[in-house]
Amino acid sequence: MLYFFQQVLNGLHSGALYALLAFGYVLTNGILHRTNLAYGALFAFCGQTMILTVAFGYQVLWLTLLAAVVLGVVTAFLYAALIGHVLSRSVFEPLADRTPNAIVVTTLGILLVLSEASRIAADTHDWWLPPMLAQPVVFAQDAGFQATLTLIQLIDCAVVLAAIMLAAWAFARSGFGRRWRAVSDDPKAAAMCGVDVRAVFRHAVLFGGFCAALAGIMAALYYGNVSFGSGLVYGLKILFVTAVGGYLSPPRAALGAAAFGMTESLWAGYFPIEWRDGWMYLFLVAALVLIGPGRDQQKIA
């Protein structure tokens, strides 16, 4: 049971990252209604940018490690804001008005650009952060086995929980949340009622980018490295998870993504890890086939 408890604890951290990514993805996709393949690349790009900035600040600017990390976090959020601004105004808005299906192909190109930019900036090398806050916190122990989480894992989980709860509360109570739901349901009717559809869309892309940046930063701090190719893997998983749950509720998407992360952790603890991603994708495809039609009929009704 302690071993099972350890896998559950491990699933809390991976589930937290998936939940934050799913929340931000649905913010954009709930309005765009098209697959955004660049979202996972933005997550990896911000994480890699944070690592490279920390290395530059520590080795070149001679900053302390804490100051270099703060500089890296600020730089990652600035890049997320810049990329979100460019995507919303120069890519998504023009294509959504003319050829919406071209968004899928365009975001694939953006994914390649961001991945290659990260690879070139890192000179095709993996840069690693030193272990930080890796002290284990024991939750239970017996006969020489301890169920633990590190301090950085606990901090990551606490930050994600606070961020999602605050965002969910604001989403349910704020004017932006009401406008987002109106635009997601029917943008033309929302515009006729006086809602600035473009402003809502731009803010949704910006907030979604900040969610991706925060997830990339926390992944970099915990794992020590976010490779430039990991964006595709995370992006596809979030794409399937949110497709199963729908794009009408970011909190519900975050909850489903957290459950997926827990399931993935339990698989890694009891079954061959090399088959984990394959079986997880198969499970998501089967769930999409079984749940998708009923969900769509319910939405139409």
Solvent accessible surface area in square Angstrom, and as a share of the most:
residue,aa,sasa,rsa
1,M,184,0.82
2,L,39,0.19
3,Y,97,0.37
4,F,84,0.35
5,F,71,0.30
6,Q,24,0.11
7,Q,17,0.08
8,V,37,0.21
9,L,8,0.04
10,N,54,0.28
11,G,0,0.00
12,L,81,0.40
13,H,3,0.01
14,S,23,0.15
15,G,2,0.02
16,A,12,0.10
17,L,2,0.01
18,Y,9,0.03
19,A,6,0.04
20,L,4,0.02
21,L,1,0.00
22,A,0,0.00
23,F,4,0.02
24,G,0,0.00
25,Y,4,0.01
26,V,0,0.00
27,L,8,0.04
28,T,5,0.03
29,N,2,0.01
30,G,0,0.00
31,I,21,0.11
32,L,14,0.07
33,H,70,0.31
34,R,75,0.27
35,T,40,0.23
36,N,11,0.06
37,L,32,0.16
38,A,2,0.02
39,Y,9,0.04
40,G,2,0.02
41,A,3,0.02
42,L,9,0.05
43,F,1,0.00
44,A,3,0.02
45,F,24,0.10
46,C,0,0.00
47,G,0,0.00
48,Q,2,0.01
49,T,15,0.09
50,M,0,0.00
51,I,1,0.01
52,L,37,0.18
53,T,20,0.12
54,V,3,0.02
55,A,18,0.14
56,F,104,0.43
57,G,0,0.00
58,Y,116,0.44
59,Q,113,0.50
60,V,93,0.53
61,L,89,0.44
62,W,217,0.76
63,L,62,0.31
64,T,94,0.55
65,L,57,0.28
66,L,135,0.67
67,A,40,0.31
68,A,0,0.00
69,V,18,0.10
70,V,81,0.46
71,L,61,0.30
72,G,0,0.00
73,V,38,0.22
74,V,76,0.44
75,T,26,0.15
76,A,0,0.00
77,F,60,0.25
78,L,117,0.58
79,Y,89,0.34
80,A,0,0.00
81,A,29,0.22
82,L,102,0.51
83,I,22,0.11
84,G,2,0.02
85,H,94,0.42
86,V,70,0.40
87,L,13,0.06
88,S,2,0.01
89,R,107,0.39
90,S,75,0.48
91,V,24,0.14
92,F,1,0.01
93,E,14,0.06
94,P,49,0.31
95,L,39,0.20
96,A,43,0.34
97,D,96,0.50
98,R,193,0.70
99,T,75,0.44
100,P,45,0.28
101,N,112,0.57
102,A,34,0.27
103,I,1,0.00
104,V,53,0.30
105,V,108,0.62
106,T,44,0.25
107,T,0,0.00
108,L,77,0.38
109,G,31,0.29
110,I,25,0.13
111,L,10,0.05
112,L,103,0.51
113,V,98,0.56
114,L,16,0.08
115,S,26,0.17
116,E,76,0.34
117,A,43,0.33
118,S,5,0.03
119,R,75,0.27
120,I,116,0.59
121,A,68,0.53
122,A,1,0.00
123,D,95,0.49
124,T,78,0.46
125,H,109,0.48
126,D,79,0.41
127,W,91,0.32
128,W,166,0.58
129,L,15,0.08
130,P,62,0.39
131,P,120,0.76
132,M,33,0.15
133,L,81,0.40
134,A,54,0.42
135,Q,103,0.46
136,P,89,0.56
137,V,50,0.28
138,V,65,0.37
139,F,92,0.38
140,A,32,0.25
141,Q,116,0.52
142,D,96,0.50
143,A,105,0.81
144,G,86,0.83
145,F,78,0.33
146,Q,89,0.40
147,A,0,0.00
148,T,31,0.18
149,L,4,0.02
150,T,32,0.19
151,L,63,0.31
152,I,12,0.06
153,Q,13,0.06
154,L,55,0.28
155,I,78,0.40
156,D,3,0.02
157,C,27,0.16
158,A,59,0.46
159,V,59,0.34
160,V,4,0.03
161,L,110,0.55
162,A,60,0.47
163,A,31,0.24
164,I,26,0.13
165,M,122,0.54
166,L,120,0.60
167,A,34,0.26
168,A,24,0.19
169,W,146,0.51
170,A,37,0.28
171,F,17,0.07
172,A,60,0.47
173,R,159,0.58
174,S,38,0.25
175,G,22,0.21
176,F,34,0.14
177,G,0,0.00
178,R,139,0.51
179,R,101,0.37
180,W,1,0.00
181,R,91,0.33
182,A,40,0.31
183,V,2,0.01
184,S,7,0.04
185,D,116,0.60
186,D,61,0.32
187,P,60,0.38
188,K,161,0.68
189,A,44,0.34
190,A,5,0.04
191,A,54,0.42
192,M,170,0.76
193,C,112,0.67
194,G,68,0.65
195,V,28,0.16
196,D,88,0.45
197,V,36,0.21
198,R,116,0.42
199,A,31,0.24
200,V,3,0.02
201,F,13,0.05
202,R,68,0.25
203,H,84,0.38
204,A,0,0.00
205,V,8,0.05
206,L,50,0.25
207,F,85,0.35
208,G,0,0.00
209,G,2,0.02
210,F,66,0.28
211,C,20,0.12
212,A,0,0.00
213,A,0,0.00
214,L,36,0.18
215,A,0,0.00
216,G,0,0.00
217,I,5,0.03
218,M,6,0.03
219,A,2,0.02
220,A,0,0.00
221,L,32,0.16
222,Y,71,0.27
223,Y,96,0.37
224,G,7,0.06
225,N,20,0.10
226,V,8,0.04
227,S,39,0.25
228,F,45,0.19
229,G,46,0.44
230,S,22,0.14
231,G,1,0.01
232,L,82,0.41
233,V,62,0.35
234,Y,42,0.16
235,G,13,0.12
236,L,55,0.28
237,K,6,0.03
238,I,1,0.01
239,L,30,0.15
240,F,49,0.21
241,V,11,0.06
242,T,0,0.00
243,A,14,0.11
244,V,23,0.13
245,G,29,0.27
246,G,5,0.05
247,Y,49,0.19
248,L,84,0.42
249,S,33,0.21
250,P,0,0.00
251,P,45,0.28
252,R,124,0.45
253,A,5,0.04
254,A,3,0.02
255,L,133,0.66
256,G,35,0.33
257,A,0,0.00
258,A,33,0.25
259,A,58,0.45
260,F,9,0.04
261,G,0,0.00
262,M,45,0.20
263,T,58,0.33
264,E,8,0.04
265,S,12,0.08
266,L,49,0.24
267,W,44,0.15
268,A,34,0.27
269,G,16,0.15
270,Y,110,0.42
271,F,110,0.46
272,P,72,0.45
273,I,105,0.53
274,E,133,0.60
275,W,151,0.53
276,R,62,0.23
277,D,48,0.25
278,G,45,0.43
279,W,122,0.43
280,M,10,0.04
281,Y,51,0.19
282,L,100,0.50
283,F,113,0.47
284,L,7,0.03
285,V,63,0.36
286,A,46,0.36
287,A,14,0.11
288,L,54,0.27
289,V,96,0.55
290,L,144,0.72
291,I,85,0.43
292,G,6,0.05
293,P,73,0.46
294,G,43,0.41
295,R,62,0.23
296,D,65,0.34
297,Q,125,0.56
298,Q,143,0.64
299,K,117,0.50
300,I,151,0.77
301,A,119,0.92
